[in-house]
Amino acid sequence: MKYFSNSTRIFPAILFLILLASIQTTIFGQDDTRELKPNQTIEREMTGKETHRYKFDLKAGEFFQVRVEQKGVDVLLKIFDSEGNVLATMDSPNSKEGPETLSFIAKQGGNYKLEISGFDDKAEKGIYTIKREVPRTATTKDKRRVEVERLFVEAITAQDLAGQGETSINKLEESLKGWRELKDEYLVQLTTQQVNQLKENKAKEMFADAKNLVSQNTSEALQTSLPKFEEVCRIYNEIGNKSQESVCLEEFGEVLWKLKEYQKAQLIFDKKLQIHKTNDEKYEQSTTLNKMGLISRDLDEYQKALEFLNEGLQLLKTIGDKWEVARLLYNIGLVYVDLGNTKKALEYYKQVLPIL
């Protein structure tokens, strides 16, 4: 009877242990958890949101690193301690192909688990290979690797959070410095792509804002658009998107011209001209030279205007665009009228008529 009198204490304890075991099984998958040995390469198939688990032991201060090669499957890597706490994660934005590398330094000795899981219920079957490096006492370089990986993951996570775009860019740029220090060329390239994509997205949004201001067609709105155009052009130049930089410079120059800031507009169009010269884009060069000529005319710099317009005219003649040739001929005629040389102006106007 004495034994049964303590049952109110024993049974809840037993139930608690059963529940705890159930939770651990859910987290770690004890029934299918495999041992992850150093220098052993494992290849496995994965479908949908399937999860695979591996166990390993570490001593305090030991460095752990695992490399997973994705072949048609996108996976997320997580390291857990024995209590189910997530200690490190990795998911590079490389979709279903390429490597995922996760590094970790144990603060205390014990048992750890690595979880590899898919994302998409409807994902088709893919393959991944996994290899664990031989554990070692963490070096200064190892500690830097762990730090950079953590920063990289934080940056990627911030991309999906509203209002965190700038934070993501800053952390990606900081992690990029780390990858270069560590000479990890793959992640240098991948991170650079992510930085450029985020900056391009930012530039697109800012460019749309600037264009909206221009559409309001007020002096105040036009002035407000200028720093936006300047920043957009700077971003496109920084990431090497010369095509979009040219588009931005065009809009920027037009607004400056409209505001009668002729000298600044001339500088902007000259930057645009250099891009098209580098790419040997004759038509774009000629249209830019036409605008530079007209701005010089507004500045009463008539000889310079003629130089720009004639240079554009010669380029157009090589590509046979008659309508643009007519435009340049007409504008040259305007400059000669300004100079009081109506006879010369008439010569150019007469060349325009047959084209029209």
N, C-alpha and C positions, 0 to 999 in steps of 0.2 A: 504493500500500500504506500510505503514511503517513496518508492520509485515513481509510482503514478502521481503522487502528490506534486512532483516537480515537473510534470509534463507541460504545464503552462509556460515554463521557461525553456524547456528543451525543444518543443515543437516549433515555436517561432524562430529559434536559432537555426534549426534544420532548414526551415523554409527560406530563411535569409541566405544561407549558404547555397541552396539550390538556385535561388534567384541570381545570386552573384555569379555562379558558374554559367548560368544561362546568358547573362550579359557579356561575360568574357568570351563565350563561344560566339555570340553575335558579333562582337567587335573583332575578335582575332580569328574566327573560323577555326577553332582548335582541331576540328575533325579533318580539315584538309590543308592545314598549314604545313608548308615544306621547310626544311632546313636550308638556309642560304650559306653555302660554304665559299670561302675565298677561292678566287681563280677558277671557279666552276661556271661554265656557260650553260644556261638553261633556255630552251626554246619552247614556247607554249602558244596555243591558239586562244583567242579571246573573242567573244561575241557580245554585242550590246553593252549593258551595264554590269557585266560580269566582274567579279572581284577575286583576285588571287592574293594569297598571304604567305609570307615567308618569315622565319624566325632566325635570330642570330644573337650572339652574346658579345658584349664589349666590356673592356676594363675602363676604369675612370681615366679620362684624358686620351682615349684611343680615337683615331680618325677612321671613319667609315665612309666608303664611297661606292655607289652602285651606278652602273650605266645600263640603260634600257634602250635598245634599238627598236623603234616602231616601224612595222612593215604592214601598212594598211589598217592600223588601229591607233586611235588617239587615247593615251593613258594618263592618269594622274598618279603621282607617287606620294605616299605618306609614310612617315616613321612614327611609331607609337612606343611609349614606354609600357611597362608591365601593368600600369593602372589605366591604360587606354587614353592617355593624354597625347595629343598630336605635338610632336617635337620639331618636325621639318616637313616641308612639302615642295613639290616641283611639278610644274606643268608649263612647258615652253609653248609659245604660239607657233608651233611648227606642224599643227594638224596631225595627219596620220602617218607621216614619214619623218625620219630623222631621230637623233638621239635625245634622251632625257637623262641628265646626270644629277644625282642627288648626293650631297655630302653632309656629314654630321659628325660632331665630336661629343662623345659621351661625358657628361658631367660626373656621372657615377657608374660604377660597374653594375652589370645586371643583364636581364633578358629584354630584347627589343623585337619589334615586329615591323616588317615592311609590307605595305598594302599597295597593290597595283590594281587600279580600277578603270573601267571604261566610262564613257559619258552618255552614249546614245542608245536607248532601248532598241532602235531600229537599225543600228550599225551592223553591217555585214561582218562576217568572220575575218579576222586579221591575225597576224602573227607578231610576236615580240620576242626578242632575246634579252636575257638579263645576265650580267656578270658583276660580281662583287670583287673589289680590289682587296689585296691582302691588308689587314688592319695594321696600324702603326701608331706610335706616339705622335700626336699632332704637332706639326711644325708651324712656323710662322706663316708659311705659304698656305698650309692647310686651313689655318684659322682665317686667313684672308679669303680663301675660296668659300668657306661657309658663310662669311659675312656678305660677300658679293651675291651669292645665290639667294640669301634671305632678302636682300635689297631688290633683286631682280623680281622675285615672286611678289613682293609688296607692290612693285611698279605695275606688274601685269594685272594684279587684283584691282588696283586703283582705276584701271582703264574702264571697268564696268560700273564704277560708282559715279553718280551724278555730281558734277562740279569738281571732280578730282583729276581732270585732264592735265592741268599744269603740274600737279603733284606727281602724276605718273611720268610725265616727260622728265622732270627733275631727277626722279629716282632712276629712270632708265639711263639718263646721261651719266649719273654717278656710277651705276653698275657697268656701263660701257667702259669707263676708265679702268674699272677692276678687271674686266675681261681682257683688256689690252695689257695690263700688268701681268696677268696670268698666262698671256699668250694663247688664249682659247679663241682661235680664229672663227670657229663655227658660231659661237655666241657673240662675238664681235659683230659678225655679219647679221645675225638674227636680230640683235638688239638695235643695231643701226637702222634696220628696216622698220622696226617698231617705232623708233624715235621719229623717223622721217614720216611715217604714216600718221602719227599723232599730230605732228606739226603741220602736215598737209591738211588734215581735218580742221585744225584750228584756223589755218589760212583761208580755207574755203568759207568757213562761217564768218570770219572777219571781212572777207571780200564781199560776201552777200550783204553784210551790214553797211559797208561803204557804198555799194551800188544803190542800196535803198535810200541812203542819204542823198546821193546824187540825183535820184529820181524826184526828190522834193524840190529841187531846183531853186533853193534859196541860198543866199550868200553864207548864212550861218551854217546851213547843212553841208554845203560844199567845204567850208573850212573844217568842220568836224570830221569830214571824211578823209582829210589829208593824212593824219597820223595813222589811220587804219590802212590806207593804201601803202604807206611807207613801211609799216610792219609786215604786211602781206608780201610785198616785194622782197623784203629782207629775208623772210622765211624761205621763200621759193629759191632765192639765191643760195641760201645756206644749205638747203637739201639738194641743190643741183638740178631743180626742175626748171630748166631754161624756158621751156615752152610756156608754162604758167607765169613765170617771171615776166616774160614779154607781154602777156595779156594784161598783167597788173600794171606794168610800166606804161602801157598804152592808156589805160584808164586814169592813172595817176597824172600823166602828162596832160591829158585832156582837161582835167579839173583845174590844174595849175594855169593852163592856157586861158580857160574860161574866167578864172579869177584875175587874169592879167598879170600873173607872176611869171613873166616871160623868161627871165634868166633861169629860174628853177625848172620851168617846163623844158627849156632847151637841154639842160643837163640830164633830165629824165629821158627824153627822147634819144639823146646820145647814147645812154646806157642800152636802150632798146636796140639802137643801130648796131652797137658792138656785138650783141648777141646774134643778130642776123648776119653780120659779116663773118663771124666765127663759123656759122652753119652754112655759109654761102647761099643764103636765101635772098635772091635778087629782087623778087617782087616786094617782099617785106622791107628790104633796104630802101627801095624806091619810094614806097608810101611813107616811110619814116622820114626820109630826106625831104619829101614834099612838105611835111608838117614843119620840119626844122626850117625850111626855106620861108614858109609863111610866117613863122614866129619871128625870124630875122627881119622880115618885112615890117611886122608890127613894131619891131625895135628900131625901125628906120635904118637897119644895116643892109642896105640894098645889094652891095657887092657880095656880101656873104650869102644873102638870099639867092642870088643868081648861081653861086657856086653849088649850093645844096641842090637847087632845082635842076641844074644842068647835069649834075652827077646822077641824080635819080632818073633823068631822061635817058641818059646813055645806058643805064642798066635795063630800063624798060624796053629799049629798042632791041636788046639782045634776046629778050624772051617774047617779043611780038604782042604785047598787050596794048592794042590800039586805043582803047578807051582811057586807060591810065596815061598813055602817051599824050592824048588830047588834053587831059587834065593838067599835066605838067607844062605843056606848051601854053595853055591858057594862063596859068599862074606866072610863067615867065613873062608873058605879055603884060600882066598886071604890074610887075616890078618895073618894066620899062616905061609904063605910063607914069608910075611914081617918079621915075627919074626924068620925066619930061621928054623921053625919046619916043615919040609916038610913031615915028617911021619904023623903028625896030619892033615896037609892039605890034604894029600892023602886020609885019612879016610873020610873026608867030601866030597871030589870030588867023591869018590866011591858011596856015598849015592845019589849024584845028578844023576848019569848015569841011574839007573833004572827008575827014574821019567821021564827023558827026552825020 
